[in-house]
């Protein structure tokens, strides 16, 4: 009897703390991230025919290299599709991470945990251990985030290996600016966590701003692709803060708008002139969704 397993998982946006989940950092210090699973998905379908031959296919709703953790979500979907149905999500997330590690990816674990669990999460990384806390703010705060954090796909792939390698080279050589930049990103995640727990919008905004400062401390080139569009909007007060949703150098950028009259329209127009695409989004509460189908064909 043929069998089909379809698994659907969300991608994520990184509110604060990205970079500190990377083993190069959290093997020496505690990494900390706050991220949000969103309603853009990766779907993996595993089909086993009557001769027990297997075919696995993928479909993504976001491009790879956009900074939303698409490749991590793909591996979570794959592992979930070929694993026993009762395998816990943390085991699936870790197996998905190890696949990427074996292939030479030196990134961290936040993408896999976001896809496996969904929702808003506070994650701490201590060497190879992940300490996860689910955050459940009020409907009011959730709607504020969904409305005021505007996402734009710049169309610029964020695959900028030279930039990232330079950051980690500076870190291993104890470059004080890089060390402080990473510490600032960890502190930004702590501040973002507190802001969401307390439903304090000013703390959340300050968390975003601290991320901006931390990333510039690593290498200003990581945010350079966005400056010409977003800095004038920041100086005018329409944008309170902005940040890359991935490691930077391109991909999707998030702009936290003030929310005043005409702000969103002005931001969208400026982005459109730059060739960016506005992405509507919402929080996805669920992680792994699995559907099994049997067929006599």
N, C-alpha and C positions, 0 to 999 in steps of 0.2 A: 504494500500500500504506500503510495507516494505521500510525502509530508512537506508542508510549507510552513516555515516560521517567519513571521514578519515582526521586526522590532523597530520602534520609532523612539528616538531620543532627541532632546533639545540641545541647541548650542547655548552659549552664554555671553553675557557682557561682564566685564571685570570692573567693578566699582573702585576698588583700591587694593593695593598690595601686590599686584602682578610683578613678576621678577623674583619676589622673595620666596616663592614656592619652588624655585629651581634648586636642585640638589647642591650645586656649587655654593649656594648661600645657606640653605637650611640644614646642611650638614654641619655648619659651624655656628649658626644662629637660629633663632626661632623665626620662621617665616609666617606671614599672616596675610590672609586675603578675604575680601568680601566680594562675592559675585552673585549673579542673578541668571537663572535659566530663563530663556525667552522663547516665544512661540514661533521659532524658526527651527526646522528639524532636519535630522538625517535619518533615513530609513534604510535598513538592511533586510534583505529577503534571502533566506536560506532554503533551498529546495533540495529534497532528497528523493530521487525517483525510485521506481520499483527495483532497480538494480543496485540501490544504495549509492548511486553516484550523486555527488553534491555540486550544486551551483550557488554561488553567493553573488548577489548584485546590490549596488548602493544607489541611492538617490539623495542628493543634498539640495536644500533650499537656500544655501549660502555658498559662495565660492570659497575654495581653499585659499589661504593666504589673505583672508579678510580680517583676521584678528578676533574672530568669534569662537575659536576653538573647534573649527569644523573637523579637522583631522582627528583630534581627540574623540569627538563625538562619533566619528566613523568607526573607530576601533572599539568604543563602548558598544555600539550597535552590533558590530561583528561578533564580539565575544559573547554578548547576550544571546545572539541568534544561534550560536553553536554550543551553548552551555546548558546544563540542566536548568529547568525552570525555577528550581528552588535555590539557585545560587544567589547569595546576598549581593546587593548592589555594590558594597565596598570591595568585595572580591572581584566583581566584574570590572570595577574602576581600576583596581590595581593591576589586573591582568592586561587591561587595555593600555595602561601606562607602560608596563614592561615590554609590550610589543614595540612601542615607539622607542623605548630605551635601547632595545636590541638592534633596532634599525639605525641607531646613532643620533636620535633626537635627544638633545640635552635640556629640553624644556622641563617644566614642573608638572605637578599633579592636579592643578585646579580645574583644568578643562574636563578631565575624566570624571571627577567628583560632581561637577555641575551637571553633566549629562546623565550620570547614573542616578542622582537623587532629585534633581529639579529644585524649584523654589529659590529662595534667597538663603545663602549660606555664609556663615563665618567659619573659615578654615584656618587651622594652625598646622604648621609643618615642622616637625622636629625629627631631623634625619629622615628615616623612611616611614615615619609614623604620621598619620593624618588624624587630627582631632576636629570633628565636624559638629557644628551647632546649627540647627535650622532656625531661621529668623522668621517671625510671623507678625509683621507690623499690621496696623489697622488698614482697613480698606481705604481710608482717606490718604494715608501716606503712600500706599501702593499706587493709587491713582495720581498722586502728585508726582511720583517718580516716572510713571508711564507717560504723563503729559509733558513734564518739564525737562526730562532728560531726552533730548532729541538725538537720534542716530542718523548718521550719513555714511553711505558707502562712497568713498572717494575714488574707487576704481584703481587705486595704486596698491599693488600687491605689497604686503608687509614683510615679504621674505627679504630681509636685509641682513644676511649672515655676517657680513664684514662688520657692520655696526655692533651686532650682538656679541660677536667674538671679541671685539675690542673692549666692550664693557667688562666681560668676564676676565680678560687678560689683565685689565687695570685692577679688577677686584683681587685677583690672586697675587698681584704685585703690591697690594695694600695701598693703592692710590687713595689718598684721603677724601678726595671729592667723590669718587665712586662709592667708597665705604659709607660716607654720609648720605649720599643719594639713596642707597638701598635701605639704610636705617630710616630715612624719612618716608620711604614707601611703606615700610612696616608700621611706622607710627600713623601714617595716613589710614591704613586698614583698621588700626585700633580705634582711631577717631571716627571712622565711618561706622564701625560696629556700634560704638556708643551712640552715635547719632541716630541710627536705625532703632536701637533699643529704646532710646528716650524719645523717639519721634521728633527730634530736634533738627529742623531743616537747616539751620545755620551751621550746625556741626557737620552735617552731610556736605554742605557747600564747602566748608573749610577742609574737609577730607579730600574733596576733588582738587582744591587749590594746592593742597600739600602734595598730592600726586604730581601735579604739574611741575612743582618745584623739584621733587625727587627725580623725575624723569630728566629734567634739564640738567640736574647734577650728574646723571649718568652720561648723557651726551645730548646736547641740544638738537642734533640732527634727527633724533627719534621723533620729535614733534614738529620739525621744520616743515613737513609737507602740509601742515594744517594752519600755520601761523598767518599767512597772508589773508586767509578768509576769516579766521576766528579772532585774531587779535583786535582788529577794528571794532568788531561786535562786542568784544570784552571791554574795550576802552569806552565805548558808548554806553555800557551798562546793560545792554540787551542780553549778553551772555555773562553769567556769573563765573563760570569755570568750564574748562573743557579738557578732554584727555583722549588718547588713543584707547580703543577697547581691547587691544592686544599689546604686543611688545613694542609697538611703534614703528616708525619708518613708512607708514602707509596703512591701508586697510580701513576699517570702520572707525570713525571718530564720534565721540559723544559730546554734545554741548548742553550744559545745564542752563536753560534760559531763565531770565528774571520772571517772566510770566506777565509782564505788563502789556498794555494795549499795543498791538502791532508787532510785538517782539517776534513771535513765531513766524509771521509772514516775512519779516525782514531777514530773519536767519535763513529761512528756506530759499528766499530769492538770492541771497548771497551765495549759498551753496550751489544753487542751480546754475548761476553764472560761472562757477568754477567747474561745472560738470559733475558735481556730486549728486547722488540719489538719496532722497529722504526715505528712511526706513521706518514705517510704523511698527510698533512692537508692543508686546504685553508680557507680563510675568507668566511663566509656565510653572505651575506647581508640581507637576509630575515629572519623574525621571523616565526610567525605562518602561515602555509599554510593549507588551508582547501579545501576538495573536497567532494561534496554531490552527492549521487547516489540514485535514486529511482528505485524500482523494483516491478513488479506485482506478483512476486513469493510468 
